[in-house]
């Protein structure tokens, strides 16, 4: 089976028709789950209609991707028999047409399981196995912890541009497309925030990467503030904990859990709508007054995106009696939209867009603000795996690795987002 928990970053979060996996009946009856975002979905949808005579029913780029795969598979197959080579040929052709980020898992009745990753390897995909009652079993997932939670052992990451086929009788075939000529560029935001700390992504421990980011951030804090300006280091649960712990240890400062998380409230970053996110921060976190009263506090978060959470957290610290509040981000300023599957596509939603660090500091209400450096962040992650060609870090540095993201595309995506918000 295929399970999918992707929150939609294209199309509508409210449409039941866009819940994944998607299904198309011809050829062979393909079911597909997709993590990521296509940057040329609109052009592909038009092309599918005009050239391939395929109609797309929803606004989801995942349905577009499925129909491209189905069309190319139909072209690659001769007769009624499907084989791995036909799947490889279809995915090769898909790479030539689709742009953006995509890690996909599909099922074909009577044939087996398929998985493939975009030529840059932006979104993660891993393979695992276990010995079951009927022999060897295989699983594909976005994170290694999903495998381990079901008793599977991690084998490896699916390579950039690789397609893997697991037939119903347990045979495993794989091929890396010639389209993957530029190397491996995983999304750095997986290491900063998205992935669970106990995950391994492209040979890098997320936990260790976050510890390393904490060391680099400690150096920035040390340069900015003399010893004695900070009484205690407090993380924003959950993903900033490793960086905050390592920072406190490097600087010889007390580390305290000043915010208690309500485990029944989800991640505010991925909630739809600014007002919902703002209200949810107070429902999600409760400040422990004893850890703030009369103290100069350094609050560490993994990143600052819209500023909603940061603003509320600073206010909560002050209401709890903090004598001073310094805010530190384990990631650099998020100044650019992400178009590869992270919900930050609108420039005006980003607190760092066209603002200086001092202006951001005033906007969130802190006494001082410290950001991680871009090169330090990249170096921290890449230090664990020399095979990484680079990192997809467009939301920080404005460089889009697929090379097809223009100002016009960003304008069009933002206009579409505004229309969806108005319709909702």
N, C-alpha and C positions, 0 to 999 in steps of 0.2 A: 504493500500500500504506500501511499504518499500522504504525509502530514505537512501542513504549511501554516506558519504563524506570522508571515510577513505582514507588516502594516503597510498599506498602500501609499507609495510616493508618486504614483501616476494613476490617473483615473479617479474613482470615488471610493472613499472609505465607507460610505453608507449603502452602497449598492450590493445586494446579495448576489447579483449576477457576476460580480467581479471577485467573489470569494474563490480562492484557489484550492485545489488544482483545476485548470481548464481542460476541457475535453473537446476533441474534434473526431468525427466518426470516420473520415476518409483522409488518407488511406490507413487501414489496419486498426483504427480506433486508438488514438494517442492521448494519453493523459499527461499533463505537464505542470510542474511547479517551478516558479521563477523567482529568484532573489536578485534585485538590481534595478536598473532603469535603462531603457533604450533612449538614445539621444536623437534618433531619426525615426521615431515611432509614427509621426504624422505622415512623413514621406512614404514610409513602408506601407502604411495602411492604404494610402492612395494607390501605390504601386500594386498592392495585392488585388485591388479591385480592377484596375485598368488592365494589368498585364496577366494576372493569375486567375481573375474571375472569382476571387474569394471575398466574401462579405464579412466584415468584423462587426460583431454585435454590441460590443461595449467600448468604453474609452480606455480600457486597460492595455498597456503595452505588452503585458504577458500574453494576452490573446493574440496580439499581432505576431509575437515571437513564435507562438505555437503554430500559427497558420503558415508562417514562412517555413518552419521545419517540415510541416505536413506536405507543403507543395514541393519542396526540394526532395523529400523522401519519395514522393510519387514519381518524380522525374528520374530518381536514381535506381528505382526498382524495375526489373524486367520480369514480367509474369507475376505469379502469386506468392513467390518465395522471398522472404526478407532475410538478409544476412548482415553480419557486422560491417562488411565493406560498403553496403548500401547506406547504412547509418552514418559511417564515417564520411562518405561522399556528400550526404545531405547536410551534415553539420559543417563540413568544409564550405559548402555553398552558402549556408546561413552566415558564416563568418564574413563572407564577402559582401553580404547585404546588410546585416545588422551592425549598428554602431552603439557604443555605450558599454554598460556593465551588465553581465548576466552569468549567474551560476544556476544551472537548471538540472532538475531530475525528472525523468519521464518513465512511463510504463506503456508497453505495447502488449496487448493480450496475445497469448500464445507464443510470444517471442522472448520478452524479458524486460530488464531494467536498463535505462540509459542515463548517463549524466555527462554534462559538458560545461566548460568554463570559458569565458570570453578570452580573446587572444592576449589580454594584458593581465589576466588573473586578478581583476579588481575585487570581485566579491569571492568569499572563500567557499571551498567545497572539499570534503575529505571522504576517504573510503575506509571502511572497517569490516571486520569479519568475526564470526563466532562459529563454533561447531555446535550445530543443533541436532535434534533427534533424527532429522532426515538427511544429515550431512552438513556440508559447509554452507553458511548463510552469509550474505553480504548486505551492507548498508551504506548509503550515501547521506551526508548531512552537511550543514553549514559549519558546525563546530564539533570538535572532538568530544566535548562533554556530552553531546547528544548520543554519540556512540556508546560511551562508557556507561551512561545511565541505563542503557538497555542491555548491558552485558557484552557489547562488542569491543573488540580490540582495534585500536587505531593502526591502520596499515601505512597510509601516506596521504599527502595532499594530492588532489587532482591538479595537474600542471596547467599553466596558462595555455589556453588553446587546445587542451586535451579533451578527447571524448572517450568515455569508457562504456563498454557494453557488457552486461552480465546476463547471459541467456538463462532460460528457465531450467536447463539441466546443469547450471552451475559453472559454465565456462566463462572466463573473463578475457575480454579483448580490449585493447586500448590503442589510440593513435593520437599523436600531437599534430595539429594542423600546421601547415606552412605559414598560415596567417600569424602565428605566434612568433614572429621574427624579432620583435623589439625587446623581449624579456618579460620578467615578472615584476608587476607593480601593484602589490596588494594595497587596499585602502588603509591608511594609517589610523582612521577613526575607529576601526575595529579594535586596535590596541589601546587607543585613548579612552574609549567609552563603551562601544557596542558589545564586544565579546565578553563572555564570562571570564573572570581572572584565571580559572583553572583550565582554560582552553589553550590548545596549541594551534597556531595558524601559520602555515608556510614555514614550519620549523622554528617558530618563535613562541616562547611562553608569554602569554599576555601578562601574567603576573610579574614575571621578571622584567618585562619591558616597562611596566608601570613603576616598579621599584627604581629602575634606572632613570626614568623621567623624574622621579622624586629627588634623586641625587643631583641632576642637572638644575632642577628648580631650586634646590637648597643653595646652590652656588649663586643663583640670581638674587635670592633673598639675602644671603650673606653680604653681597656687594651693595645692596640697597639700604640695609638697616644694621646699625651697630648692635652688638650684643647687649641685651638688656631692654631693647625696645619691644620684645615679645615675651609674654609670660607662658603662653600655651598654644599648641597647634591642635586645631580641630578639623577633622575631615567632614565633607558632605557625603553621607552614605549614598551608594555603596562603592561605586567604581573609583573614587579618589583615595580610598583607604591605603592601598599599597604606596602610592606616591607620598601621602601625608606621613605615614609611618617612617619611611626612609628619610624624608626631609627632616623630621624631628630628630631622628637618630644622628644624622650627619651634623646637625647644628647643636646637639646636646640640649634640646628643649623637651619639655613635658608634652606628651601626647595624650589627649583626652577625647572620649566620645561625647561631644557636647550636643549632638543632634540624635534623637532616637527616631528610627524610621518605622512608620506604620506599614507592616508587610502586606496589608490588604489593598494598598494603593499602588498602581502601576507606575512606570517611568514617565515622568511629566514631560520629558523632551519629545516623546512620540505621540502625545495627546493632540487631537485636532483642535485648533483654535487657541488664541492667546489668552482669552479670559478663562477658559477651562484650565489651562496650564497654571495660571496665576492662582486660582482658587485651590488647585490640587496641591500646591507646594505646602500650604499650611495643614492640609489634611494628611499629607505624606510625612512631614517632619515636625517633631516637637523639640523645643530647646530645653536643655537642662540648666536651669538658672544657676545652680551651684558651680557649674563649669565656666560661667561667663562673668558672674558678678565681680566687679572691680578689677577685672583682668584685661590686659592688652592681648587680644586674640588674633592669631593668624589662621584664617579659614582657608582650607585647601579644597578646591574642586577640580574635577578632571578637565573641564573646559567651561567657557562662557559662550553661549550661542546667541540666544535672544536676549539674555539678561534677566528674564523673568524670575528664574530660580534664585539667581545671585542677589537681586534686589530684595526679595522677600527674606532671604537668609540673613543678609546684613541687618535688616530691620529687626528680625527675630533676636539676633545677638544683642542689639542695642536695648531692646525691650527687656532682655534678661539681665541687664546691668553691665554689659561690657564697657570698659573704660576707653577702649580703642579697638578698631576693627581694620585689620589689613587683610586683603583678599588676594589669594594666589591661585593662578590657573596653571595646571600641569600641562596644558596645551597652549600654543600661540593664539593670538586673536583670530577668530573666525570672521574673515572679511569678505569672503566670496561665497556664492551659492554652490551647493553640491548638486550635480545632475546624475549621479551614479547610484542612487538608491538610498540616500540619506535625506530625511525630511527637513532640508534647509535650502529650498530653491529660490526664495525671494530675497533680494538684496536688502530691501528696506526692513525686513524682519530681523536682520543681524545687527546686534548692538554695536559691533565694531566697524560696520560699513560707514565710511566717510567720517569716522570719529577717531580722535587721538586717544592714547591710553589715559591721559588726564581727564578727557571728556567722558570716557567709559567709567572711570573711577567715580566721578561725580554722579553719573547716571545711576549707578548701583548703590550709591550712598556710602561707600567705604572711605576710610581715611587715607588709604594708599592701595595701590594695585600692582601686582607683579605677574608678568606673563613668562611662560616658557619661550625659549628661542626656537625658531623654525628648524634651523640646522641641527640644533642640539636634539630636538625631538626625533628627527629623521635618523640621526646618528645613533641615538639610544636604541631604536628598534632594529636598525640594520646591523648593529654590532653583534647580534645574536645569530645572524645568518648571512654569510658573505655571498650566497647565491641570489639574494634579492637584487635585482637590477636597480630598483628605486622604489619609491612609495608614491601612491596616488594621494596627494595632499592638496588638492585644488582648493578646498575650502579655506586653507591657510595661505597658500602662495599664489593662487590664481592660475596655476598651470594645469591644464586638462590633458591628460596623457593620450587620450584618443585623437586629439588634434582636430576635432570637428566642432568644437563648442565656440560659437561666435556670440557677439553681443546681441545679434538679432535672435538667436536661439534662446538666450536668457530672457530677452524681452517677451518672446512668445510663451515661454514656460510660465513666466510671472503673470501674464495676461490670463492664461488658462487657469492658473491657481486662483486668481481673483474671481473669475467667473464661477468656479466651483464653490468658493466661499459664499458668494452672493446667492447661489442656487440653494445652498444648504440652509 
